[in-house]
Amino acid sequence: MTEKTITLEAPNGMHARPAGELVKLAKSLSPVKLTLCSGGKCANAASMLSLLALGLKSGSAVTVRAEAASAGEESAALESICRFIADIKD
């Protein structure tokens, strides 16, 4: 398992539109299992309801975890998800 903690900079936090796009990205990275954790709660990155239940606001610290058969798959998927979160603008 590989993990990285980043800060959600989006002014509106993680709302429905970026959460939906994140779910699409996470599903496209299958078979890597991606999990987001914040405030003592964790969510499957491929589940929109789970992501929204985290209640991520601007400034939230988010730990992204990736689990896969190979370290290369893990790190590539982890970087894709972290880049996506860093690029959320609204």
MDAnalysis code that builds the backbone (N, CA, C; Angstrom):
import MDAnalysis as mda
import numpy as np

u = mda.Universe.empty(270, n_residues=90, atom_resindex=np.repeat(np.arange(90), 3), trajectory=True)
u.add_TopologyAttr("name", ["N", "CA", "C"] * 90)
u.add_TopologyAttr("resid", np.arange(1, 91))
u.add_TopologyAttr("resname", ["MET", "THR", "GLU", "LYS", "THR", "ILE", "THR", "LEU", "GLU", "ALA", "PRO", "ASN", "GLY", "MET", "HIS", "ALA", "ARG", "PRO", "ALA", "GLY", "GLU", "LEU", "VAL", "LYS", "LEU", "ALA", "LYS", "SER", "LEU", "SER", "PRO", "VAL", "LYS", "LEU", "THR", "LEU", "CYS", "SER", "GLY", "GLY", "LYS", "CYS", "ALA", "ASN", "ALA", "ALA", "SER", "MET", "LEU", "SER", "LEU", "LEU", "ALA", "LEU", "GLY", "LEU", "LYS", "SER", "GLY", "SER", "ALA", "VAL", "THR", "VAL", "ARG", "ALA", "GLU", "ALA", "ALA", "SER", "ALA", "GLY", "GLU", "GLU", "SER", "ALA", "ALA", "LEU", "GLU", "SER", "ILE", "CYS", "ARG", "PHE", "ILE", "ALA", "ASP", "ILE", "LYS", "ASP"])
u.atoms.positions = np.array([
    [0.841, -1.180, 0.000],
    [0.000, 0.000, 0.000],
    [0.886, 1.243, 0.000],
    [0.490, 2.212, -0.824],
    [1.185, 3.484, -0.918],
    [0.204, 4.565, -0.521],
    [0.685, 5.592, 0.189],
    [-0.217, 6.679, 0.554],
    [0.488, 8.025, 0.518],
    [-0.328, 9.057, 0.366],
    [0.181, 10.427, 0.316],
    [-0.893, 11.344, 0.882],
    [-0.482, 12.322, 1.685],
    [-1.429, 13.281, 2.251],
    [-1.267, 14.625, 1.545],
    [-2.406, 15.167, 1.113],
    [-2.418, 16.466, 0.447],
    [-3.519, 17.322, 1.067],
    [-3.505, 18.614, 0.766],
    [-4.535, 19.526, 1.256],
    [-5.464, 19.886, 0.114],
    [-6.761, 19.787, 0.367],
    [-7.764, 20.162, -0.627],
    [-7.846, 21.680, -0.661],
    [-7.460, 22.277, -1.781],
    [-7.407, 23.735, -1.919],
    [-8.665, 24.324, -2.535],
    [-9.537, 23.498, -3.114],
    [-10.731, 23.994, -3.806],
    [-11.571, 24.852, -2.865],
    [-11.929, 26.073, -3.284],
    [-12.687, 26.976, -2.416],
    [-14.020, 26.404, -1.942],
    [-14.662, 25.562, -2.768],
    [-15.960, 24.989, -2.402],
    [-15.852, 23.565, -1.852],
    [-14.649, 23.105, -1.600],
    [-14.464, 21.755, -1.085],
    [-14.812, 20.698, -2.122],
    [-15.093, 19.496, -1.644],
    [-15.440, 18.383, -2.540],
    [-16.959, 18.284, -2.606],
    [-17.541, 18.855, -3.651],
    [-18.988, 18.790, -3.842],
    [-19.291, 17.799, -4.960],
    [-20.549, 17.735, -5.378],
    [-21.002, 16.667, -6.276],
    [-20.247, 16.586, -7.610],
    [-20.019, 17.699, -8.277],
    [-19.383, 17.633, -9.600],
    [-17.965, 17.072, -9.532],
    [-17.077, 17.640, -8.706],
    [-15.731, 17.048, -8.664],
    [-15.726, 15.634, -8.073],
    [-16.643, 15.353, -7.158],
    [-16.709, 13.995, -6.605],
    [-17.064, 13.000, -7.707],
    [-18.010, 13.366, -8.577],
    [-18.393, 12.492, -9.694],
    [-17.231, 12.253, -10.644],
    [-16.470, 13.316, -10.920],
    [-15.312, 13.175, -11.799],
    [-14.223, 12.327, -11.151],
    [-14.053, 12.473, -9.843],
    [-13.062, 11.674, -9.124],
    [-13.449, 10.196, -9.150],
    [-14.731, 9.911, -9.003],
    [-15.210, 8.526, -9.062],
    [-14.903, 7.923, -10.434],
    [-15.162, 8.676, -11.512],
    [-14.862, 8.186, -12.864],
    [-13.373, 7.867, -13.005],
    [-12.534, 8.783, -12.507],
    [-11.089, 8.567, -12.575],
    [-10.698, 7.328, -11.784],
    [-11.205, 7.198, -10.567],
    [-10.866, 6.045, -9.720],
    [-11.274, 4.738, -10.394],
    [-12.449, 4.718, -11.000],
    [-12.908, 3.496, -11.676],
    [-12.036, 3.178, -12.885],
    [-11.538, 4.216, -13.560],
    [-10.692, 3.986, -14.736],
    [-9.322, 3.424, -14.348],
    [-8.944, 3.579, -13.092],
    [-7.645, 3.098, -12.611],
    [-7.717, 1.688, -12.032],
    [-8.880, 1.045, -12.159],
    [-9.054, -0.319, -11.677],
    [-8.000, -1.214, -12.331],
    [-7.436, -2.161, -11.649],
    [-7.821, -2.819, -10.409],
    [-7.212, -2.204, -9.142],
    [-6.619, -1.024, -9.236],
    [-6.062, -0.382, -8.048],
    [-7.206, 0.037, -7.140],
    [-7.120, -0.329, -5.852],
    [-8.128, 0.077, -4.869],
    [-7.670, 1.400, -4.273],
    [-8.510, 2.438, -4.430],
    [-8.157, 3.777, -3.957],
    [-9.081, 4.193, -2.824],
    [-8.485, 4.718, -1.767],
    [-9.225, 5.136, -0.591],
    [-8.798, 6.544, -0.214],
    [-9.762, 7.382, 0.165],
    [-9.476, 8.723, 0.671],
    [-9.858, 8.755, 2.142],
    [-8.987, 9.316, 2.976],
    [-9.251, 9.408, 4.409],
    [-9.067, 10.847, 4.877],
    [-9.949, 11.272, 5.770],
    [-9.851, 12.605, 6.350],
    [-10.685, 12.644, 7.625],
    [-10.175, 13.284, 8.632],
    [-10.921, 13.434, 9.882],
    [-11.308, 12.130, 10.536],
    [-10.482, 11.102, 10.390],
    [-10.768, 9.812, 11.017],
    [-11.741, 8.945, 10.242],
    [-12.219, 9.420, 9.077],
    [-13.133, 8.641, 8.239],
    [-12.450, 8.312, 6.919],
    [-12.806, 7.160, 6.347],
    [-12.250, 6.757, 5.056],
    [-13.381, 6.438, 4.090],
    [-13.096, 6.642, 2.790],
    [-14.095, 6.390, 1.758],
    [-13.448, 5.740, 0.547],
    [-14.182, 4.847, -0.073],
    [-13.768, 4.242, -1.329],
    [-13.853, 5.335, -2.396],
    [-12.772, 5.584, -3.117],
    [-12.743, 6.645, -4.127],
    [-13.658, 6.343, -5.304],
    [-14.135, 5.123, -5.443],
    [-15.031, 4.762, -6.533],
    [-16.503, 4.875, -6.127],
    [-16.778, 5.456, -4.960],
    [-18.150, 5.605, -4.473],
    [-18.446, 7.074, -4.190],
    [-19.322, 7.654, -4.985],
    [-19.638, 9.066, -4.825],
    [-20.248, 9.361, -3.450],
    [-21.158, 8.522, -2.999],
    [-21.781, 8.752, -1.694],
    [-20.756, 8.711, -0.566],
    [-19.819, 7.775, -0.660],
    [-18.772, 7.683, 0.364],
    [-17.904, 8.932, 0.366],
    [-17.547, 9.416, -0.836],
    [-16.715, 10.624, -0.928],
    [-17.433, 11.827, -0.331],
    [-18.699, 12.007, -0.692],
    [-19.454, 13.147, -0.176],
    [-19.645, 13.058, 1.338],
    [-19.745, 11.826, 1.861],
    [-19.925, 11.632, 3.306],
    [-18.697, 12.077, 4.106],
    [-17.529, 12.160, 3.442],
    [-16.337, 12.643, 4.145],
    [-16.478, 14.120, 4.522],
    [-17.311, 14.848, 3.791],
    [-17.524, 16.266, 4.083],
    [-16.266, 17.101, 3.912],
    [-15.525, 16.858, 2.848],
    [-14.259, 17.555, 2.631],
    [-14.486, 19.018, 2.284],
    [-13.912, 19.888, 3.070],
    [-14.009, 21.328, 2.864],
    [-12.650, 21.860, 2.430],
    [-12.632, 23.086, 1.949],
    [-11.371, 23.714, 1.571],
    [-10.435, 23.722, 2.779],
    [-9.215, 23.305, 2.561],
    [-8.230, 23.238, 3.637],
    [-8.152, 21.888, 4.336],
    [-9.040, 20.948, 3.979],
    [-9.014, 19.616, 4.588],
    [-7.766, 18.854, 4.168],
    [-7.152, 18.175, 5.129],
    [-6.037, 17.271, 4.825],
    [-6.653, 15.942, 4.390],
    [-6.215, 15.438, 3.234],
    [-6.761, 14.206, 2.673],
    [-5.616, 13.231, 2.445],
    [-5.739, 12.042, 3.005],
    [-4.760, 10.990, 2.765],
    [-5.320, 10.072, 1.693],
    [-4.573, 9.935, 0.612],
    [-4.974, 9.071, -0.497],
    [-4.156, 7.793, -0.390],
    [-4.839, 6.648, -0.383],
    [-4.169, 5.353, -0.295],
    [-4.460, 4.542, -1.550],
    [-3.443, 3.861, -2.035],
    [-3.591, 3.014, -3.219],
    [-3.071, 1.615, -2.893],
    [-3.858, 0.612, -3.282],
    [-3.457, -0.783, -3.095],
    [-3.580, -1.498, -4.436],
    [-2.507, -2.154, -4.831],
    [-2.512, -2.900, -6.102],
    [-1.494, -4.021, -6.032],
    [-1.481, -4.840, -7.066],
    [-0.550, -5.964, -7.131],
    [0.892, -5.497, -7.299],
    [1.069, -4.343, -7.967],
    [2.442, -3.861, -8.174],
    [2.603, -2.436, -7.669],
    [3.799, -2.128, -7.201],
    [4.102, -0.790, -6.695],
    [3.988, 0.254, -7.792],
    [4.304, -0.118, -9.022],
    [4.201, 0.811, -10.148],
    [2.771, 1.253, -10.382],
    [1.839, 0.300, -10.330],
    [0.415, 0.636, -10.482],
    [-0.045, 1.539, -9.352],
    [0.380, 1.210, -8.135],
    [-0.007, 2.011, -6.966],
    [0.442, 3.452, -7.108],
    [1.726, 3.654, -7.419],
    [2.244, 5.018, -7.459],
    [1.646, 5.817, -8.610],
    [1.408, 5.184, -9.757],
    [0.797, 5.896, -10.888],
    [-0.626, 6.321, -10.553],
    [-1.392, 5.427, -9.952],
    [-2.769, 5.748, -9.580],
    [-2.801, 6.818, -8.491],
    [-1.918, 6.703, -7.527],
    [-1.843, 7.679, -6.430],
    [-1.555, 9.074, -6.975],
    [-0.612, 9.173, -7.876],
    [-0.270, 10.476, -8.457],
    [-1.421, 11.041, -9.276],
    [-2.138, 10.195, -9.999],
    [-3.288, 10.659, -10.786],
    [-4.371, 11.250, -9.891],
    [-4.680, 10.560, -8.810],
    [-5.728, 11.036, -7.891],
    [-5.269, 12.309, -7.187],
    [-4.036, 12.356, -6.726],
    [-3.527, 13.550, -6.039],
    [-3.492, 14.754, -6.984],
    [-3.102, 14.538, -8.229],
    [-3.086, 15.616, -9.220],
    [-4.504, 16.130, -9.459],
    [-5.464, 15.212, -9.549],
    [-6.850, 15.608, -9.748],
    [-7.340, 16.469, -8.587],
    [-7.093, 16.027, -7.360],
    [-7.538, 16.781, -6.189],
    [-6.882, 18.159, -6.147],
    [-5.605, 18.214, -6.467],
    [-4.878, 19.502, -6.466],
    [-5.417, 20.457, -7.529],
    [-5.968, 19.909, -8.622],
    [-6.439, 20.739, -9.734],
    [-7.892, 21.183, -9.625],
    [-8.618, 20.743, -8.590],
    [-10.025, 21.158, -8.438],
    [-10.027, 22.659, -8.166],
    [-10.768, 23.406, -8.985],
    [-10.767, 24.860, -8.871],
    [-12.046, 25.448, -8.318],
    [-13.153, 24.688, -8.343],
    [-14.406, 25.272, -7.845],
    [-15.020, 24.455, -6.734],
])
